[in-house]
Amino acid sequence: MSAGVNCCARPRGCSGPARARAAGERGAAMSMATAAEYALLLTSPGPQPPAAPRLGKLSARERELVTQVAQGRTDAQIAADLYISVRTVRTHLDRIRDKTDCRRRADLTRLALQAGLL
């Protein structure tokens, strides 16, 4: 064992094996760009802009889509999970982008993280 490495340290935010496993699964599902944005968000020293005002404009269904995007799911996976068409998912995402000014999936992921949707 190398000096200075604490193999028993728990990752920030984990409270047990089930949560750690779930976090690992969410991480594995993320695209590289989303994972990089998430890492930057977690390590950013500055204050984060408030997410609540932008989320307040969204319906419950739109929040559900933002959460699924933040979990790294594709449009097709979201459509199958919500029993809607891929085109409907894309229409929802277009409206969400208009309401939140989030243009990329990584921006939506950041918004979800800041709002505590994950």
C-alpha positions, -999 to 999 in steps of 0.1 A, spaced: 0 0 0 14 34 -9 19 61 16 -9 87 18 -36 66 3 -65 59 25 -82 28 10 -110 30 35 -120 66 26 -156 68 13 -164 89 -18 -180 122 -11 -218 118 -10 -219 80 -6 -236 65 23 -234 29 15 -228 2 -11 -262 6 -28 -257 43 -33 -221 38 -45 -233 12 -70 -261 34 -82 -237 63 -86 -213 41 -105 -241 30 -129 -251 66 -135 -214 75 -142 -210 45 -166 -241 57 -185 -228 93 -190 -212 104 -222 -176 116 -219 -187 152 -223 -214 149 -196 -189 132 -172 -164 160 -178 -190 186 -171 -200 168 -139 -164 166 -128 -159 203 -134 -191 211 -115 -180 190 -85 -146 206 -84 -156 241 -91 -146 264 -62 -169 293 -72 -205 297 -63 -230 281 -87 -258 301 -103 -292 293 -89 -310 266 -108 -344 269 -92 -357 299 -112 -350 281 -145 -365 248 -132 -396 266 -120 -406 272 -156 -407 234 -163 -436 210 -160 -433 178 -140 -429 158 -172 -402 182 -184 -383 178 -151 -386 141 -155 -369 144 -190 -341 166 -176 -335 140 -149 -332 112 -174 -309 133 -197 -287 139 -167 -286 102 -160 -270 98 -195 -300 82 -212 -305 86 -249 -336 100 -266 -346 64 -276 -341 51 -240 -362 80 -226 -389 74 -251 -391 37 -243 -391 44 -205 -419 70 -208 -439 52 -235 -437 81 -259 -421 85 -293 -385 97 -299 -400 127 -317 -420 136 -286 -389 134 -265 -371 157 -289 -400 181 -289 -400 182 -251 -362 187 -251 -366 216 -275 -391 233 -252 -370 226 -222 -340 242 -239 -361 273 -248 -373 276 -212 -339 271 -195 -314 285 -221 -296 252 -218 -285 243 -254 -264 211 -247 -272 179 -228 -243 187 -206 -259 220 -197 -291 202 -188 -271 178 -167 -255 207 -148 -289 222 -142 -302 189 -128 -272 185 -105 -275 221 -92 -313 216 -86 -307 183 -68 -327 163 -93 -302 134 -91 
